[in-house]
Amino acid sequence: MKSGIKSTNQTKLSLERKPAIHHMKMNNVNRILELGAGYGRDSTFFASNGIEVEALDYSIIAIELLDKITKEKRLPIKPQIFDVKRALPFPNGIK
């Protein structure tokens, strides 16, 4: 953990996440929207590093699991079931 970036317990850390979190912190990004969040590998990484995450996925099972992880680890993640064929579930963008 040289760079001050917290890693999570997932086995494979995607190479794109470290530069992304660095870029977010340098640009004062504190909230993101993740479409296709699945079981939350990326969502939990970003939330563990101080980023609030709106995590959307079509899978009820994935969202239920992510909701459980979110509560257990007390992470700033808002998991929601979402079908990409529909409009985003936010009036006038994320608020």
mmCIF file of the C-alpha atoms, coordinates in Angstrom:
data_MODEL
# 
_entry.id   MODEL 
# 
loop_
_atom_site.group_PDB 
_atom_site.id 
_atom_site.type_symbol 
_atom_site.label_atom_id 
_atom_site.label_alt_id 
_atom_site.label_comp_id 
_atom_site.label_asym_id 
_atom_site.label_entity_id 
_atom_site.label_seq_id 
_atom_site.pdbx_PDB_ins_code 
_atom_site.Cartn_x 
_atom_site.Cartn_y 
_atom_site.Cartn_z 
_atom_site.occupancy 
_atom_site.B_iso_or_equiv 
_atom_site.pdbx_formal_charge 
_atom_site.auth_seq_id 
_atom_site.auth_comp_id 
_atom_site.auth_asym_id 
_atom_site.auth_atom_id 
_atom_site.pdbx_PDB_model_num 
ATOM 1  C CA . MET A 1 1  ? 0.000   0.000   0.000   1.00 0.00 ? 1  MET A CA 1 
ATOM 2  C CA . LYS A 1 2  ? 2.749   2.460   -0.983  1.00 0.00 ? 2  LYS A CA 1 
ATOM 3  C CA . SER A 1 3  ? 0.485   5.001   -2.646  1.00 0.00 ? 3  SER A CA 1 
ATOM 4  C CA . GLY A 1 4  ? -2.028  5.289   0.196   1.00 0.00 ? 4  GLY A CA 1 
ATOM 5  C CA . ILE A 1 5  ? -4.631  3.467   -1.898  1.00 0.00 ? 5  ILE A CA 1 
ATOM 6  C CA . LYS A 1 6  ? -6.501  0.824   0.051   1.00 0.00 ? 6  LYS A CA 1 
ATOM 7  C CA . SER A 1 7  ? -6.764  -2.566  -1.556  1.00 0.00 ? 7  SER A CA 1 
ATOM 8  C CA . THR A 1 8  ? -9.678  -4.906  -0.925  1.00 0.00 ? 8  THR A CA 1 
ATOM 9  C CA . ASN A 1 9  ? -9.708  -8.655  -0.350  1.00 0.00 ? 9  ASN A CA 1 
ATOM 10 C CA . GLN A 1 10 ? -10.506 -9.473  -3.987  1.00 0.00 ? 10 GLN A CA 1 
ATOM 11 C CA . THR A 1 11 ? -7.937  -11.693 -5.629  1.00 0.00 ? 11 THR A CA 1 
ATOM 12 C CA . LYS A 1 12 ? -7.465  -9.742  -8.866  1.00 0.00 ? 12 LYS A CA 1 
ATOM 13 C CA . LEU A 1 13 ? -7.142  -5.982  -8.740  1.00 0.00 ? 13 LEU A CA 1 
ATOM 14 C CA . SER A 1 14 ? -7.796  -4.588  -12.213 1.00 0.00 ? 14 SER A CA 1 
ATOM 15 C CA . LEU A 1 15 ? -4.904  -2.476  -13.448 1.00 0.00 ? 15 LEU A CA 1 
ATOM 16 C CA . GLU A 1 16 ? -7.209  0.401   -14.393 1.00 0.00 ? 16 GLU A CA 1 
ATOM 17 C CA . ARG A 1 17 ? -8.461  1.036   -10.849 1.00 0.00 ? 17 ARG A CA 1 
ATOM 18 C CA . LYS A 1 18 ? -5.245  2.409   -9.332  1.00 0.00 ? 18 LYS A CA 1 
ATOM 19 C CA . PRO A 1 19 ? -4.730  5.144   -11.947 1.00 0.00 ? 19 PRO A CA 1 
ATOM 20 C CA . ALA A 1 20 ? -8.476  5.872   -11.843 1.00 0.00 ? 20 ALA A CA 1 
ATOM 21 C CA . ILE A 1 21 ? -8.568  6.407   -8.066  1.00 0.00 ? 21 ILE A CA 1 
ATOM 22 C CA . HIS A 1 22 ? -5.446  8.564   -8.284  1.00 0.00 ? 22 HIS A CA 1 
ATOM 23 C CA . HIS A 1 23 ? -7.077  10.681  -11.020 1.00 0.00 ? 23 HIS A CA 1 
ATOM 24 C CA . MET A 1 24 ? -10.307 10.962  -8.991  1.00 0.00 ? 24 MET A CA 1 
ATOM 25 C CA . LYS A 1 25 ? -8.492  12.120  -5.868  1.00 0.00 ? 25 LYS A CA 1 
ATOM 26 C CA . MET A 1 26 ? -6.415  14.652  -7.834  1.00 0.00 ? 26 MET A CA 1 
ATOM 27 C CA . ASN A 1 27 ? -9.625  16.077  -9.348  1.00 0.00 ? 27 ASN A CA 1 
ATOM 28 C CA . ASN A 1 28 ? -11.740 16.022  -6.165  1.00 0.00 ? 28 ASN A CA 1 
ATOM 29 C CA . VAL A 1 29 ? -14.158 13.403  -7.502  1.00 0.00 ? 29 VAL A CA 1 
ATOM 30 C CA . ASN A 1 30 ? -16.157 12.078  -4.569  1.00 0.00 ? 30 ASN A CA 1 
ATOM 31 C CA . ARG A 1 31 ? -19.057 10.250  -6.265  1.00 0.00 ? 31 ARG A CA 1 
ATOM 32 C CA . ILE A 1 32 ? -19.285 7.829   -9.169  1.00 0.00 ? 32 ILE A CA 1 
ATOM 33 C CA . LEU A 1 33 ? -21.936 5.820   -10.982 1.00 0.00 ? 33 LEU A CA 1 
ATOM 34 C CA . GLU A 1 34 ? -21.087 2.223   -11.838 1.00 0.00 ? 34 GLU A CA 1 
ATOM 35 C CA . LEU A 1 35 ? -23.292 0.532   -14.432 1.00 0.00 ? 35 LEU A CA 1 
ATOM 36 C CA . GLY A 1 36 ? -23.064 -3.256  -14.406 1.00 0.00 ? 36 GLY A CA 1 
ATOM 37 C CA . ALA A 1 37 ? -21.643 -3.329  -10.876 1.00 0.00 ? 37 ALA A CA 1 
ATOM 38 C CA . GLY A 1 38 ? -22.114 -7.079  -10.480 1.00 0.00 ? 38 GLY A CA 1 
ATOM 39 C CA . TYR A 1 39 ? -20.939 -8.318  -7.104  1.00 0.00 ? 39 TYR A CA 1 
ATOM 40 C CA . GLY A 1 40 ? -19.199 -5.002  -6.489  1.00 0.00 ? 40 GLY A CA 1 
ATOM 41 C CA . ARG A 1 41 ? -15.502 -5.675  -7.003  1.00 0.00 ? 41 ARG A CA 1 
ATOM 42 C CA . ASP A 1 42 ? -14.877 -2.169  -8.347  1.00 0.00 ? 42 ASP A CA 1 
ATOM 43 C CA . SER A 1 43 ? -17.559 -0.522  -6.206  1.00 0.00 ? 43 SER A CA 1 
ATOM 44 C CA . THR A 1 44 ? -16.028 -1.851  -2.983  1.00 0.00 ? 44 THR A CA 1 
ATOM 45 C CA . PHE A 1 45 ? -12.550 -0.772  -4.104  1.00 0.00 ? 45 PHE A CA 1 
ATOM 46 C CA . PHE A 1 46 ? -13.624 2.799   -4.825  1.00 0.00 ? 46 PHE A CA 1 
ATOM 47 C CA . ALA A 1 47 ? -15.808 3.015   -1.694  1.00 0.00 ? 47 ALA A CA 1 
ATOM 48 C CA . SER A 1 48 ? -12.916 1.709   0.436   1.00 0.00 ? 48 SER A CA 1 
ATOM 49 C CA . ASN A 1 49 ? -10.917 4.635   -0.918  1.00 0.00 ? 49 ASN A CA 1 
ATOM 50 C CA . GLY A 1 50 ? -13.450 7.295   0.065   1.00 0.00 ? 50 GLY A CA 1 
ATOM 51 C CA . ILE A 1 51 ? -15.559 7.510   -3.098  1.00 0.00 ? 51 ILE A CA 1 
ATOM 52 C CA . GLU A 1 52 ? -19.367 7.309   -2.820  1.00 0.00 ? 52 GLU A CA 1 
ATOM 53 C CA . VAL A 1 53 ? -20.719 4.803   -5.354  1.00 0.00 ? 53 VAL A CA 1 
ATOM 54 C CA . GLU A 1 54 ? -24.126 4.454   -7.000  1.00 0.00 ? 54 GLU A CA 1 
ATOM 55 C CA . ALA A 1 55 ? -23.889 0.786   -8.074  1.00 0.00 ? 55 ALA A CA 1 
ATOM 56 C CA . LEU A 1 56 ? -26.443 -0.427  -10.624 1.00 0.00 ? 56 LEU A CA 1 
ATOM 57 C CA . ASP A 1 57 ? -26.893 -3.955  -11.959 1.00 0.00 ? 57 ASP A CA 1 
ATOM 58 C CA . TYR A 1 58 ? -29.637 -6.053  -13.542 1.00 0.00 ? 58 TYR A CA 1 
ATOM 59 C CA . SER A 1 59 ? -28.964 -9.085  -11.332 1.00 0.00 ? 59 SER A CA 1 
ATOM 60 C CA . ILE A 1 60 ? -31.085 -9.219  -8.202  1.00 0.00 ? 60 ILE A CA 1 
ATOM 61 C CA . ILE A 1 61 ? -28.656 -11.747 -6.677  1.00 0.00 ? 61 ILE A CA 1 
ATOM 62 C CA . ALA A 1 62 ? -25.626 -9.528  -7.340  1.00 0.00 ? 62 ALA A CA 1 
ATOM 63 C CA . ILE A 1 63 ? -27.322 -6.443  -5.874  1.00 0.00 ? 63 ILE A CA 1 
ATOM 64 C CA . GLU A 1 64 ? -28.472 -8.373  -2.789  1.00 0.00 ? 64 GLU A CA 1 
ATOM 65 C CA . LEU A 1 65 ? -24.912 -9.601  -2.220  1.00 0.00 ? 65 LEU A CA 1 
ATOM 66 C CA . LEU A 1 66 ? -23.449 -6.130  -2.773  1.00 0.00 ? 66 LEU A CA 1 
ATOM 67 C CA . ASP A 1 67 ? -26.014 -4.672  -0.376  1.00 0.00 ? 67 ASP A CA 1 
ATOM 68 C CA . LYS A 1 68 ? -24.941 -7.218  2.256   1.00 0.00 ? 68 LYS A CA 1 
ATOM 69 C CA . ILE A 1 69 ? -21.244 -6.384  1.729   1.00 0.00 ? 69 ILE A CA 1 
ATOM 70 C CA . THR A 1 70 ? -22.037 -2.665  1.856   1.00 0.00 ? 70 THR A CA 1 
ATOM 71 C CA . LYS A 1 71 ? -23.771 -3.021  5.215   1.00 0.00 ? 71 LYS A CA 1 
ATOM 72 C CA . GLU A 1 72 ? -21.178 -5.377  6.720   1.00 0.00 ? 72 GLU A CA 1 
ATOM 73 C CA . LYS A 1 73 ? -18.244 -3.154  5.747   1.00 0.00 ? 73 LYS A CA 1 
ATOM 74 C CA . ARG A 1 74 ? -20.190 0.096   6.228   1.00 0.00 ? 74 ARG A CA 1 
ATOM 75 C CA . LEU A 1 75 ? -19.200 1.350   2.785   1.00 0.00 ? 75 LEU A CA 1 
ATOM 76 C CA . PRO A 1 76 ? -20.684 4.378   0.984   1.00 0.00 ? 76 PRO A CA 1 
ATOM 77 C CA . ILE A 1 77 ? -22.338 2.311   -1.754  1.00 0.00 ? 77 ILE A CA 1 
ATOM 78 C CA . LYS A 1 78 ? -25.973 2.527   -2.886  1.00 0.00 ? 78 LYS A CA 1 
ATOM 79 C CA . PRO A 1 79 ? -26.728 -0.725  -4.759  1.00 0.00 ? 79 PRO A CA 1 
ATOM 80 C CA . GLN A 1 80 ? -29.798 -0.700  -7.027  1.00 0.00 ? 80 GLN A CA 1 
ATOM 81 C CA . ILE A 1 81 ? -31.371 -3.132  -9.459  1.00 0.00 ? 81 ILE A CA 1 
ATOM 82 C CA . PHE A 1 82 ? -31.342 -1.522  -12.903 1.00 0.00 ? 82 PHE A CA 1 
ATOM 83 C CA . ASP A 1 83 ? -32.208 -2.526  -16.467 1.00 0.00 ? 83 ASP A CA 1 
ATOM 84 C CA . VAL A 1 84 ? -30.082 -0.642  -19.022 1.00 0.00 ? 84 VAL A CA 1 
ATOM 85 C CA . LYS A 1 85 ? -33.055 -0.619  -21.403 1.00 0.00 ? 85 LYS A CA 1 
ATOM 86 C CA . ARG A 1 86 ? -34.685 1.950   -19.125 1.00 0.00 ? 86 ARG A CA 1 
ATOM 87 C CA . ALA A 1 87 ? -33.821 5.536   -18.248 1.00 0.00 ? 87 ALA A CA 1 
ATOM 88 C CA . LEU A 1 88 ? -31.400 6.059   -15.382 1.00 0.00 ? 88 LEU A CA 1 
ATOM 89 C CA . PRO A 1 89 ? -33.209 6.041   -12.031 1.00 0.00 ? 89 PRO A CA 1 
ATOM 90 C CA . PHE A 1 90 ? -32.163 9.610   -11.162 1.00 0.00 ? 90 PHE A CA 1 
ATOM 91 C CA . PRO A 1 91 ? -34.223 12.715  -11.830 1.00 0.00 ? 91 PRO A CA 1 
ATOM 92 C CA . ASN A 1 92 ? -32.016 15.198  -13.733 1.00 0.00 ? 92 ASN A CA 1 
ATOM 93 C CA . GLY A 1 93 ? -28.868 13.206  -12.994 1.00 0.00 ? 93 GLY A CA 1 
ATOM 94 C CA . ILE A 1 94 ? -27.396 11.992  -9.714  1.00 0.00 ? 94 ILE A CA 1 
ATOM 95 C CA . LYS A 1 95 ? -28.175 14.195  -6.745  1.00 0.00 ? 95 LYS A CA 1 
# 
